[in-house]
Amino acid sequence: MQNFKDQLVIVTGGTRGIGKAISAAFLEQGAQVIATYVSGEATAQKFKSEHPNGENLELRKFDVSNAEQVESF
């Protein structure tokens, strides 16, 4: 498996379901992860607080289908 130490990864929909699993896998490989979500603030915060590498996880709430929000990101 590849080492992602010191790499920045952005995972859209990264706090639930498949996106959460992808975020977790990158975190376990040493990546800094920005996980985006559009709803489910409590779920996102729980994921961050419970993951052993949560200090390397940044959460960003926005809708990737909204061009203005994506540009702002």
N, C-alpha and C positions, 0 to 999 in steps of 0.2 A: 504494500500500500504506500502511496506517495506521502511525503511529509510536507505539510502546508505551514510549517512554522514561519512566522513573520510575513505571512501572506494575508491579504484582505479579500474576503469573499462576501458577496451580497447574495442573499437567498430571498427571493420574493415568495411571500406566503410561508415564511420560514419559522413560524411558531406553532403550527398545527399539522397533523397528518404527515404526508411525505416530505413536505418542506421542513418540518421539525426534525425528522430523521436525517435529512441532508445537513441541516444546521449542526446537529449533534455530531455527525460524522466528521465534519470539517473542524469543529471545536476539539474533538478528540485527537485530530491530527495536528493541532497547534495553531490553527488559523484564527485570525481576528474575524469575527462574523458580524455582519449587519443583517439582521433578520427583519424583513418588512411584514406588516400585517395591516389589514383594513378594519378589522373588528376583533373583539376578544381581548381587551386590555388585560383582564385578570389572568387569562390563559397565558398570554405572552409573558407577563411578569412572573408567573409561577414557573414557567420554563426556565427563565433566566435565573431565578433564585435557587432552583433545585438542581441545575446542571453543575457538575463538579468544576467545569471551566467557564461558568457563567460570567466571570469577570472579563472574559474575552468576547462577550456577546453584547452588541448594541442593538436596541430595539428601535425601529422607526415605523410610525403609523402613517400610512398614506395609501392611496388607491393607485396602483400601477396602470390602470386604464385611464387615468386622468393626466393628460399631458402636462398641465400646469404644475400639478403636484410632483410629477416625475422630474421636471426641469428644476423645481425648487430643491428637490433632494440632491 
